[in-house]
């Protein structure tokens, strides 16, 4: 049986366009607002949704997402509530893939077996766990994939040709290429660099390649959409939540920007 991620990327390939992959932190700025944003994203043009699992020490993330984690944790968001959010999303949407992104600690605390069972039951399609290298596949990657959850790897400009097969070993769903060395939300890469990187990844894997880090505008999204199978936007959407003065403003801001980005991505290869 093909996963939601496989199905979605295959559909988009037939339409000759890239996926818009959106990232928000679960529970930011509070549960109700975050759930409303999550439910509204597909209609606003998101093809795949990455949902951040709030954690006290998100070391790979830049200031925007760190602050999102702080807001979510202050609003008492935890892993159980994040899974509940996916359940509620699935009541109205059975097709949009959801990938949980975060760190191993909260999963370890819940217990890997229980987490995987609940994630499958809730309707989670993939996992990105940034602090679990391939050397630790047996801790989570292998059991998750055995249960039907894709395990998505991050690769960076510093992942060389020797390391790449190790990183890609056991990965599925898509490959997330972080186009700038450093934390999320920092600078953006040159298109030339991105093009070379995509070509290099394609030599090592048949999986779709999604590019993230530093994409903020419809123009930037369109430029990346011409080169890659997916465009990941996170910090720019989260900034809309950070500057909102009310929950409704946060919802409107995120979904409004998502629509603009989606227009950029959809028009990229016309």
C-alpha distance (Angstrom), angle and dihedral (degrees) to the residues before:
residue distance angle dihedral
X1 . . .
X2 3.80 . .
X3 3.77 118.3 .
X4 3.80 125.5 -120.5
X5 3.80 88.5 -105.5
X6 3.82 93.4 53.2
X7 3.79 90.7 46.5
X8 3.80 93.7 48.7
X9 3.82 95.8 47.8
X10 3.83 90.5 45.3
X11 3.83 91.1 52.0
X12 3.79 92.0 49.0
X13 3.79 91.7 47.8
X14 3.80 88.3 56.7
X15 3.82 89.1 50.2
X16 3.83 88.5 48.9
X17 3.78 95.2 -125.4
X18 3.77 140.0 113.6
X19 3.80 124.8 -111.4
X20 3.78 120.0 -107.7
X21 3.81 104.0 -136.1
X22 3.80 112.7 -166.3
X23 3.80 126.6 -163.5
X24 3.79 126.9 -155.6
X25 3.80 130.2 161.1
X26 3.81 112.9 -114.9
X27 3.80 111.9 -112.5
X28 3.82 95.7 16.4
X29 3.01 115.4 167.7
X30 3.83 90.1 -6.0
X31 3.80 137.2 -32.3
X32 3.81 99.3 -95.2
X33 3.81 95.8 46.0
X34 3.79 92.0 44.2
X35 3.82 91.9 50.1
X36 3.82 91.1 49.4
X37 3.82 89.8 52.1
X38 3.81 91.4 46.7
X39 3.81 92.1 50.6
X40 3.81 91.7 46.9
X41 3.81 98.5 48.9
X42 3.84 99.5 82.4
X43 3.80 92.6 52.3
X44 3.82 88.5 47.2
X45 3.82 89.4 57.5
X46 3.81 106.4 -89.2
X47 3.82 110.3 146.0
X48 3.81 97.1 -174.6
X49 3.81 126.7 17.3
X50 3.78 125.4 -147.5
X51 3.77 111.0 -160.7
X52 3.79 116.2 -162.2
X53 3.81 117.7 -135.5
X54 3.82 103.3 -140.7
X55 3.79 115.0 -119.3
X56 3.79 133.3 174.9
X57 3.81 95.0 -125.8
X58 3.84 110.7 36.4
X59 3.80 94.7 171.2
X60 3.83 98.2 172.5
X61 3.78 92.4 53.7
X62 3.79 129.6 88.4
X63 3.81 127.5 -130.2
X64 3.84 97.1 -78.2
X65 3.79 94.8 56.3
X66 3.81 93.4 37.5
X67 3.81 88.4 57.3
X68 3.81 89.9 46.8
X69 3.82 88.2 55.0
X70 3.80 90.6 50.1
X71 3.83 92.3 49.7
X72 3.81 92.2 47.6
X73 3.81 94.0 47.4
X74 3.82 90.4 47.3
X75 3.82 87.0 54.8
X76 3.83 87.7 54.4
X77 3.81 97.1 -108.3
X78 3.81 113.9 164.5
X79 3.79 137.0 166.9
X80 3.83 93.9 -89.0
X81 3.82 90.0 54.6
X82 3.80 90.8 46.4
X83 3.81 90.1 55.7
X84 3.82 88.9 46.1
X85 3.81 88.0 54.4
X86 3.81 90.3 55.6
X87 3.83 89.7 49.4
X88 3.81 90.8 52.8
X89 3.82 91.4 46.4
X90 3.82 90.6 51.6
X91 3.81 91.8 56.0
X92 3.80 87.6 73.4
X93 3.81 102.9 23.7
X94 3.79 126.8 45.3
X95 3.81 99.0 164.8
X96 3.83 111.6 50.9
X97 3.82 110.5 90.9
X98 3.80 117.0 -125.1
X99 3.78 121.0 -156.5
X100 3.79 119.8 -169.4
X101 3.79 111.8 -142.3
X102 3.75 127.9 -167.5
X103 3.77 146.6 76.9
X104 3.79 134.0 -38.5
X105 3.81 97.9 -120.0
X106 3.86 99.1 79.5
X107 3.83 90.5 43.9
X108 3.80 91.7 49.0
X109 3.80 89.4 48.9
X110 3.80 92.5 52.5
X111 3.81 90.2 44.6
X112 3.79 121.9 -104.0
X113 3.79 95.6 -115.3
X114 3.79 94.2 49.2
X115 3.80 91.7 43.9
X116 3.82 93.6 51.7
X117 3.80 92.1 46.2
X118 3.81 92.6 50.6
X119 3.81 93.3 42.2
X120 3.81 91.6 54.0
X121 3.78 91.4 45.8
X122 3.84 91.7 48.0
X123 3.81 92.9 51.4
X124 3.81 103.2 -105.2
X125 3.82 113.0 162.3
X126 3.77 104.9 -172.1
X127 3.79 146.8 7.1
X128 3.78 132.6 -141.1
X129 3.80 109.4 -170.8
X130 3.76 106.5 177.4
X131 3.79 99.6 -165.8
X132 3.83 98.3 50.4
X133 3.82 110.5 88.7
X134 3.84 120.5 -159.7
X135 3.81 88.7 -99.9
X136 3.83 85.3 74.2
X137 3.82 98.0 49.1
X138 3.79 92.2 128.4
X139 3.83 91.3 60.2
X140 3.80 95.5 65.6
X141 3.81 116.2 -30.1
X142 3.81 96.4 69.6
X143 3.83 97.8 44.5
X144 3.84 90.8 43.0
X145 3.79 92.6 52.6
X146 3.79 91.7 44.2
X147 3.82 86.2 57.6
X148 3.82 92.0 50.0
X149 3.81 100.5 -99.0
X150 3.81 116.2 131.1
X151 3.80 116.8 -126.5
X152 3.79 110.7 -144.5
X153 3.78 121.9 -159.2
X154 3.76 130.4 -147.8
X155 3.79 115.9 -136.1
X156 3.79 124.8 -173.7
X157 3.81 140.2 -166.8
X158 3.81 87.2 -93.6
X159 3.83 94.5 56.7
X160 3.82 100.2 104.0
X161 3.82 128.1 -156.2
X162 3.79 91.6 -95.9
X163 3.79 93.6 51.7
X164 3.81 96.8 39.9
X165 3.85 98.0 76.8
X166 3.82 88.8 49.4
X167 3.80 91.1 51.6
X168 3.80 92.8 44.9
X169 3.80 92.9 47.3
X170 3.78 106.9 114.1
X171 3.79 94.4 2.2
X172 3.79 120.2 134.2
X173 3.80 141.6 165.7
X174 3.79 96.9 46.7
X175 3.78 139.3 -33.4
X176 3.79 116.5 -106.8
X177 3.77 110.4 -146.6
X178 3.78 114.2 -160.9
X179 3.78 100.9 -150.6
X180 3.81 96.6 -161.0
X181 3.80 126.8 48.8
X182 3.79 107.6 -122.5
X183 3.79 137.3 43.9
X184 3.81 128.0 -24.6
X185 3.79 117.6 -81.0
X186 3.81 93.8 27.5
X187 3.86 122.2 128.8
X188 3.78 123.3 -48.0
X189 3.79 131.3 -105.8
X190 3.79 128.1 -117.1
X191 3.80 115.3 -99.3
X192 3.78 89.9 -124.0
X193 3.78 90.1 58.0
X194 3.81 91.4 47.4
X195 3.80 92.1 50.4
X196 3.81 91.8 52.0
X197 3.79 91.5 46.2
X198 3.80 93.4 51.4
X199 3.81 91.1 49.1
X200 3.81 90.1 50.5
X201 3.81 93.6 49.0
X202 3.81 91.1 47.8
X203 3.81 88.7 57.7
X204 3.80 88.7 59.7
X205 3.80 103.4 37.5
X206 3.79 143.5 26.1
X207 3.81 90.6 -149.1
X208 3.82 120.1 112.4
X209 3.82 112.9 -95.9
X210 3.81 119.0 -134.5
X211 3.79 120.4 -169.2
X212 3.75 125.4 -149.2
X213 3.80 145.7 164.8
X214 3.76 124.1 82.2
X215 3.82 100.0 17.0
X216 3.80 107.5 138.2
X217 3.82 110.6 147.4
X218 3.84 137.5 53.4
X219 3.83 87.8 -115.8
X220 3.81 93.3 54.6
X221 3.81 90.2 44.4
X222 3.81 90.9 51.7
X223 3.81 92.2 49.1
X224 3.82 91.6 53.1
X225 3.83 91.5 42.3
X226 3.81 89.4 62.6
X227 3.81 90.5 57.9
X228 3.79 106.7 34.3
X229 3.80 141.2 42.0
X230 3.79 92.4 -120.5
X231 3.80 141.1 22.1
X232 3.82 116.9 -149.7
X233 3.81 119.8 -154.5
X234 3.81 121.8 -179.3
X235 3.81 119.6 133.8
X236 3.82 93.8 47.7
X237 3.81 90.8 55.9
X238 3.78 92.5 44.5
X239 3.81 90.2 51.9
X240 3.81 86.6 62.6
X241 3.82 88.7 58.9
X242 3.80 92.7 44.9
X243 3.79 94.0 55.4
X244 3.81 97.1 39.8
X245 3.79 116.8 111.4
X246 3.80 94.4 -156.4
X247 3.77 140.0 21.9
X248 3.80 91.4 -106.2
X249 3.80 90.7 51.5
X250 3.80 89.6 52.1
X251 3.82 91.4 50.7
X252 3.81 92.8 47.5
X253 3.81 92.7 44.9
X254 3.81 96.1 51.1
X255 3.80 96.1 41.9
X256 3.82 91.9 43.9
X257 3.80 92.5 53.4
X258 3.81 90.0 43.6
X259 3.83 89.5 56.5
X260 3.82 91.2 51.0
X261 3.81 92.5 47.6
X262 3.80 90.4 47.2
X263 3.81 90.7 53.1
X264 3.81 88.7 52.4
X265 3.80 93.1 48.9
X266 3.81 94.5 44.3
X267 3.79 93.5 49.5
X268 3.82 95.0 44.7
X269 3.79 99.6 95.6
X270 3.80 100.2 32.9
